[in-house]
Amino acid sequence: MLKTTSQSISVALTAALAAVTIWGASAAATAVAGRTIPPDLIGGLRSLLAGIVLLPLLLRFRDHFPQTWPERVELLVGGLSGFMAYPLLLSIGVLKTSVTHASVILASAPIFTGLLSFLITNRWPRALWWAGSVVSLSGIMLLMNARGPATTTGVSATPLGDGLVILSVLFASVGYVYGGRSSSRMGQWPATTWSIAVGALAFAPFTIPQALAFDWSTPDTFELSALVFLVLFVTIVGYALWFFALGEAGATAVAPLQFLQPVVGIAIAVSFLGEALSLNILISAGLIIFGVWLTRRS
């Protein structure tokens, strides 16, 4: 019995590591796809195609749709924030900065998620959480002052690009918080499926005409593969693996693996995309990760 439990936890941690690796590669995949595909089309297709793929699950979970308007509003806010605003702003932001900058900034998501959660519940954190938040935010400020070439996009990392990525993280945090509230009532998969459906429906009027008008002979196989990776793996498979890991091993065992996400992003950017790794980026990443770690200790 003990061996079976140990094996189950091992499988769960492997699944969580796979999810973190997938999410860590999202900025790099966006930069690759964005070489020839417009960023707003990338963001739209992420949710729209994911919604189409998950349509069978949506039909299965049709009875889970919230029955009261306050619950529906929560679902709409979570869906529009996490599966419309977040992928759209991230796609635009990544192409105006470097993958290393985007990967480091994305690591700060737990700070904004925690702050929003505290604001909604009116439960203010302890001093250690605030200390960790200050450390992480100082890392972001240092990063935004560190400029360098972004070979994947042909432009330097810019404050505008960094700012858009930060804004995408803010919307992602809104999606996490309200998605979590919906999940507590509907279950994780029904809430996620319906949230993706909300994002897909919001994108549909704009993304479908744009996709039909786009010349799909322009992107090469590598760029199309990056788009498919964003739709299938980042938006769907990553969530499936993460939910499985949480269910099998629990948040306490799984959550620390999130610290590897910016490491994966930076490693891919430097090793495969030819981006430069500066001391400022390393210090910024260290400050953000350490700050997030402090908040989790509070």
Secondary structure, DSSP 4 states (H G I P E B T S, - for coil): -HHHHHHHHHHHHHHHHHHHHHHHTHHHHHHHHTTTS-HHHHHHHHHHHHHHHTHHHHHHTGGGS-SSHHHHHHHHHHHHIIIIIHHHHHHHHHTTS-HHHHHHHHTTHHHHHHHHHHHHHT-PPPHHHHHHHHHHHHHHHHHHT---EETTTTEE--HHHHHHHHHHHHHHHHHHHHHHHHHHHH-HHHHHHHHHHHHHHHHHHHHHHHHHHS-TTSS-HHHHHHHHIIIIIIIIIHHHHHHHHHHHH-HHHHGGGGGGHHHHHHHHHHHTS-----HHHHHHHHHHHHHHHHHHH-
